[in-house]
Amino acid sequence: MKHAVKHPEDMSAVELAAATREFDAPYAFEKARPMTPAQRAEERTLRRGRPRIGQGAKKISISLERGVLRDADALARKKGVKRSELIASFVVAGLKRTA
């Protein structure tokens, strides 16, 4: 069975000092090891950031009445999408309807 570790806020000063003693040693980074190919690939993926979709995204600021925003958030949760995805889908649908 794995030993339960206390949260640092629940430790006494003596326990906290013992738990962090390894970080007091100079050159602690020398214990590090090179990344595996899988870790290196994951890091490259994370550094790339959000994937570009279409022409890319542009952040904008809009004002919505609080009730409308609350209803939009509820619908987004129900559909399992983000608020911005929901609003974007409505804008696209509106553009298609008027075209």
N, C-alpha and C positions, 0 to 999 in steps of 0.2 A: 504494500500500500504506500502511496506517495505521501511524504511528510507535508502536512499543511503549513504553509508559510503565512505568517502574520502580515497584515498591511503595515507599512512603515508608520502610519499615524497611530497604530495600536501598540507599537513597540516602545519599551522604555529606552532611555538614552543609552544604556549599556547594550541592550539587544540591537539597537540601531547601529551603534558603533561596530559591533561584531559582524553584523550583516553587510556592512559597507567597507569593512577593513581591506578587502582585496583592491578597492579603488584608490586606496591611499598609497599603494606601492608605485614607485616611479616606473615609467615605461610599461605600463599595463597593456598598451597596444601591441607589444611584442608577442603577446600570447595569441594574438589573432592569427587566423589562417586564411589563405587565399579562398576566394569564392569558387564554388563549384560551377560548372557550365550552366546548370539549371538556375542557380542564384544569379549568375551574370545575365542570363537571358531575361529573368524576371526584373532585374534592375533596369535593363535597357527599356523594357516595356513600360515600367513606371515612370522613367525619365521622359518618355515621349509625351506623356500627358494625355489629355482627352483626345480621342481620335477625331479627325476632321470629317465631317459629314457634309456632302454637297460643297458649297462654297465656303463653308466654315460658319461659325456662329458669331453674333455681335450682341453684346450685352446692352440692354436698353432699360430705361426707367419708365414705367407706366403707372397711372393712378387708377385704382378700381375702388368702387364702393365696398365697404367692409363686408357687407352681406354677400355681395357677388363673389368676393375673394373667398369667403368661408365656403360658399357652395362649390366654387371651382376646386378648392382644396379637397372637399369631401368627394367630389367626382373623380379627381385624380387618384385619391387613395383607393376608391372603389375599382377603378380601372387598372391600378397598379402602375401608374406612370408618374413622372415628376410634373409639378405645376407648369413649368416652362414648356414641356412636351404637350400638355393638354392645351395650353393657350396657343402654341404654334399650330397644332392640328386644327383648331377653330379658325385661325387666320387663313390657313391654306384652304380650308373648306369654303370660307367666305370668298376668297379670291377666285376659286374655281366656279362658284355660283354666279359671280358677277361677270365672269369672262364669257 
